[in-house]
């Protein structure tokens, strides 16, 4: 399956000098596209959309004046709705790379 997340988040951080540490929380809307072995989309019949909250933490560190690297952890809790009996709890860890202009 493929999933698409749309998120709205509020973050608060603290500058430690060489690193920026921050935490965040917000709202997540997700859509799941289930596919069979032939790549054809289908619905599960129990609702493929979920909404809920997410929270996480991030640490970014500057490598140069305009380049940073970091790591981010996100936990999502997306309860079932509209007849969907499946609650989804999702966790992810992402490595980050960015350039400042």
N, C-alpha and C positions, 0 to 999 in steps of 0.2 A: 504494500500500500504506500501511497504518498500522502504526506500531511502538509498543510499550509497553516502557519500561525500568523495572526495579526495581534500585535501587543501594544499596549499603552502602559508606560512605566514612569514612575517617579523615583529618582535616585538621589542619594545624599552621600557625599564623599568627604574625605579628609586628605589633605596634601601632606605627605610625610617627607617631602623633599625629593628624594630620588624616585619615589613611587606615590601613586594615587590609589587609595583604597576606598571602595564605595560599596554600598548596599542599595538594593532597590526592591520595589514591589509594584504590582499593578494588575491589570486585567488582560486576559488572553481569550481570543476567539479562535477556534480551530476548525478546520474542515479536513476530513479524511477521504481520500479517493482510493477505494479498494479496486484491485485489478486481478483478473484471473491469469492463468499461465500464458495466455495469448496476448496479454496486455490490454484486454478490453475492460473498461470500467463497469462496475456494478455497485449497487447499494446493498447494505446488509439487511435492510428492512427494519432496523431498530434505531435508526438515526445516526447520521454520520457527522453531525456538528456538535461541538462542545464549547462551553464558555466557563471560565473560572478564573482563579487568581494564580499569580506566579510571584516568586521572590527569589532573590539570589545575591551574590556578592561578586565583586570584580577587583582585580589588582592590575594596574597598568604601570609600566616603568619606561622612562625615556631611554632610548638607545643613543640618539643624537638630538640635536635641537628640534628637528622636525619629524622624527620617527619614534614610535613607541611600540612595545610588545606587551602582552598581558594574557591573563587567564580569567575566564568567567564561568561560574557555576549557576545554573538556573533550575529551580524546582517548580513544576506546574501541577496544579490540582484542578482537574476538569471533570466535575460530576456529570453523570448521565442526566439527560433531560428529554422531553418530548417522546416518552415511551422507551428511551434508551436505558437499558439496564446496566450498561457498562460505564463504570467510573474509570477515568484515565489519570494516572499519576505518571508524570514524565520528568526525567532528570537529564540534564545535559551539561557537558563541560566543553568549552570552546577555547581554543588558543586564538589570540587576537593579534593583529598587526595593523598599524595605521600610520598615516602620514598627516602632519599638520601643515596647513598652508597659510 
